[in-house]
Amino acid sequence: MGQYDVIISGKLLDAVTPELAKEQLAKVFNMPAERAAALVDGKPHRIKKAVDEPTARKFKAALTKAGLQTLIRPNESMAETTAETGSENNPAPAQNAPTSQSESLDLAPPGTPVLREDERTEVKPAAVDTSGLSLDEMAPWSGTGEPAPEPIPAPDFGLAPPGAEIETLPDKREKLNPDISKLDIDEPGATLGAPAKQPPPAPDTSHIKLEKHNPFL
């Protein structure tokens, strides 16, 4: 029976965020959140090494359930040269995730290549045109023929000791004496801006006459 390695490529499945993948990985494999975060770092990791096909399928199903893109490939250290049987494209039905101590995850040592060359994504460096850029030599002065400006000495601002009286400058502003003889102060509670109340006009009594009253009539 062939031996297989279980590898997470560092990529996540569609609609799975890194936070969700860390949470689901810690829940599925019953591991601390710190260890789950170390696996969801965008880099490939070999989760299991040299396991049989049923175990590899079991781990692939559990890792896929956690939202991680998972690969299964024959273990390169074995003498067998059997090609992959397509388990990566047709995984077995998902089973319960391994949680026992004997089926825990094991990581390859740092620096161990876990992806073949055809599985790696080639990143081409961007070609930036810098032909139009130039660097001038930095100098204390531009050398335009003019004398260098004199350095401005910073004033020596002394600080008074705590509790010292601070001298107050005299107020030399001219005091105003406005004419307020035409200003009136309204009564408290009055509505500002309301028209002033005028007394009603006196009635015209010029056409009214009084006659002497005769009590005997």
C-alpha positions as CSV (number, residue, x, y, z in Angstrom):
1,M,0.0,0.0,0.0
2,G,1.3,3.4,-0.9
3,Q,2.3,6.1,1.5
4,Y,1.0,9.7,1.1
5,D,1.8,13.2,2.5
6,V,-1.1,15.6,3.4
7,I,-0.2,19.2,2.5
8,I,-2.1,22.4,2.9
9,S,-1.1,24.8,0.0
10,G,-1.5,28.0,2.0
11,K,-4.6,29.0,0.1
12,L,-8.1,29.2,1.4
13,L,-11.3,28.0,-0.2
14,D,-13.7,30.5,-1.7
15,A,-15.7,32.7,0.8
16,V,-13.4,31.6,3.6
17,T,-11.5,34.4,5.5
18,P,-8.3,33.8,7.5
19,E,-10.2,34.4,10.7
20,L,-12.9,31.9,9.9
21,A,-10.3,29.3,8.8
22,K,-8.3,29.7,12.1
23,E,-11.5,29.3,14.1
24,Q,-12.7,26.2,12.2
25,L,-9.3,24.6,12.2
26,A,-9.0,24.9,15.9
27,K,-12.5,23.5,16.4
28,V,-12.1,20.6,13.9
29,F,-8.8,19.4,15.2
30,N,-9.3,20.5,18.8
31,M,-6.1,22.5,18.9
32,P,-5.1,25.8,20.5
33,A,-5.9,29.0,18.6
34,E,-2.2,29.9,18.5
35,R,-1.3,26.7,16.7
36,A,-4.2,27.1,14.2
37,A,-3.0,30.7,13.5
38,A,0.5,29.4,12.7
39,L,-0.9,27.0,10.0
40,V,-3.1,29.7,8.4
41,D,-0.3,32.0,7.4
42,G,-0.5,31.8,3.6
43,K,2.4,29.4,3.4
44,P,2.3,25.6,2.5
45,H,2.6,23.2,5.4
46,R,2.9,19.4,5.4
47,I,0.3,18.2,7.9
48,K,0.9,14.4,7.8
49,K,3.8,12.5,6.4
50,A,3.9,8.9,5.0
51,V,0.3,7.8,5.9
52,D,-1.9,5.3,4.1
53,E,-4.6,6.4,1.7
54,P,-7.6,6.2,4.0
55,T,-5.8,8.3,6.6
56,A,-4.8,10.8,4.0
57,R,-8.3,11.1,2.7
58,K,-9.6,11.5,6.3
59,F,-7.2,14.4,6.9
60,K,-8.0,16.0,3.5
61,A,-11.8,15.9,4.3
62,A,-11.2,17.4,7.7
63,L,-8.9,20.2,6.4
64,T,-11.3,20.9,3.6
65,K,-14.1,21.2,6.1
66,A,-12.0,23.8,7.9
67,G,-11.7,25.8,4.7
68,L,-8.1,25.0,3.7
69,Q,-7.0,24.0,0.2
70,T,-5.5,20.5,0.7
71,L,-3.2,18.4,-1.5
72,I,-2.5,14.6,-1.3
73,R,0.6,13.3,-3.0
74,P,2.8,10.1,-2.7
75,N,5.5,10.3,-0.2
76,E,8.8,11.0,-2.0
77,S,10.9,9.1,0.5
78,M,9.3,5.8,-0.4
79,A,10.7,3.6,-3.1
80,E,7.3,3.2,-4.8
81,T,6.8,5.4,-7.9
82,T,3.1,5.0,-8.2
83,A,1.4,8.1,-9.7
84,E,-1.3,9.9,-7.8
85,T,-4.7,8.3,-8.2
86,G,-6.6,11.5,-8.5
87,S,-7.6,11.8,-4.9
88,E,-7.0,15.5,-5.0
89,N,-9.8,16.0,-7.5
90,N,-12.2,13.3,-6.1
91,P,-11.8,13.3,-2.4
92,A,-13.7,10.7,-0.3
93,P,-16.8,11.7,1.6
94,A,-15.9,13.7,4.7
95,Q,-15.5,11.8,7.9
96,N,-15.3,12.9,11.4
97,A,-12.1,14.9,12.1
98,P,-9.4,13.1,13.9
99,T,-9.2,14.3,17.5
100,S,-7.3,11.5,19.3
101,Q,-3.8,12.0,20.5
102,S,-2.4,9.3,18.0
103,E,-4.0,11.1,15.0
104,S,-2.8,14.7,15.8
105,L,-1.1,16.9,13.2
106,D,2.6,16.9,12.8
107,L,4.5,19.6,11.0
108,A,7.6,19.3,8.8
109,P,10.8,21.0,9.9
110,P,11.2,24.6,8.8
111,G,12.6,24.9,5.3
112,T,11.3,21.5,4.2
113,P,10.0,21.8,0.6
114,V,6.3,20.7,0.6
115,L,5.3,21.6,-2.9
116,R,6.7,20.3,-6.2
117,E,7.9,22.8,-8.8
118,D,4.7,22.4,-10.9
119,E,2.6,23.2,-7.8
120,R,4.4,26.5,-7.1
121,T,3.1,29.8,-8.3
122,E,5.8,31.7,-10.2
123,V,5.8,35.4,-9.1
124,K,7.4,37.6,-11.8
125,P,8.9,40.8,-10.5
126,A,7.4,43.9,-11.9
127,A,9.5,45.8,-14.4
128,V,9.7,49.4,-13.3
129,D,11.1,52.0,-15.7
130,T,13.6,54.1,-13.8
131,S,15.3,55.6,-16.8
132,G,13.8,59.0,-16.1
133,L,15.0,59.2,-12.5
134,S,18.3,60.6,-11.4
135,L,19.9,61.2,-8.0
136,D,21.8,64.3,-7.1
137,E,24.6,64.3,-4.7
138,M,23.7,65.7,-1.3
139,A,25.7,68.7,-0.3
140,P,25.5,71.2,2.5
141,W,24.9,74.0,0.0
142,S,23.7,74.0,-3.6
143,G,26.8,75.9,-4.9
144,T,24.9,78.6,-6.8
145,G,27.6,81.2,-6.0
146,E,25.6,82.9,-3.3
147,P,26.9,82.8,0.2
148,A,25.4,80.2,2.5
149,P,22.8,81.6,4.8
150,E,23.9,82.3,8.3
151,P,22.4,79.8,10.9
152,I,19.7,81.3,13.0
153,P,20.6,81.1,16.6
154,A,17.7,79.8,18.8
155,P,16.7,82.3,21.5
156,D,17.5,81.3,25.0
157,F,14.1,81.1,26.7
158,G,14.6,80.8,30.4
159,L,12.1,79.2,32.6
160,A,11.1,80.9,35.9
161,P,11.3,78.7,39.0
162,P,8.1,77.2,40.3
163,G,6.0,79.7,42.3
164,A,7.6,82.8,40.7
165,E,5.4,85.8,40.0
166,I,4.9,86.3,36.3
167,E,5.1,90.0,35.3
168,T,1.9,91.2,33.7
169,L,2.2,93.6,30.8
170,P,0.3,96.9,31.1
171,D,-2.8,97.3,29.0
172,K,-2.1,100.2,26.7
173,R,-5.2,99.9,24.6
174,E,-7.4,103.0,24.2
175,K,-10.6,102.7,26.2
176,L,-13.7,103.5,24.3
177,N,-16.5,105.8,25.7
178,P,-19.5,105.1,23.5
179,D,-22.7,107.3,23.6
180,I,-25.5,105.2,25.1
181,S,-28.0,108.1,25.7
182,K,-30.3,106.8,23.0
183,L,-30.3,103.2,24.1
184,D,-33.2,101.8,26.1
185,I,-33.2,98.7,28.2
186,D,-36.4,96.6,27.8
187,E,-38.2,95.0,30.7
188,P,-37.1,91.5,31.9
189,G,-39.0,88.8,29.9
190,A,-39.7,91.0,26.9
191,T,-39.4,89.5,23.4
192,L,-36.4,90.9,21.7
193,G,-37.1,92.5,18.3
194,A,-40.8,92.9,19.0
195,P,-42.3,96.3,18.0
196,A,-42.7,98.7,20.9
197,K,-46.2,99.1,22.3
198,Q,-47.7,102.6,21.7
199,P,-50.5,104.1,23.9
200,P,-53.8,104.4,22.2
201,P,-54.6,107.9,20.7
202,A,-56.8,110.2,22.8
203,P,-60.4,110.6,21.6
204,D,-61.5,113.8,19.9
205,T,-64.0,115.6,22.2
206,S,-64.0,119.0,20.4
207,H,-67.6,118.6,19.1
208,I,-69.0,117.7,22.5
209,K,-70.7,120.5,24.6
210,L,-72.0,120.5,28.1
211,E,-75.2,122.4,29.0
212,K,-76.4,123.5,32.4
213,H,-78.9,121.1,33.9
214,N,-82.2,122.5,35.3
215,P,-83.5,120.2,38.1
216,F,-87.0,121.6,37.9
217,L,-87.7,120.7,34.3
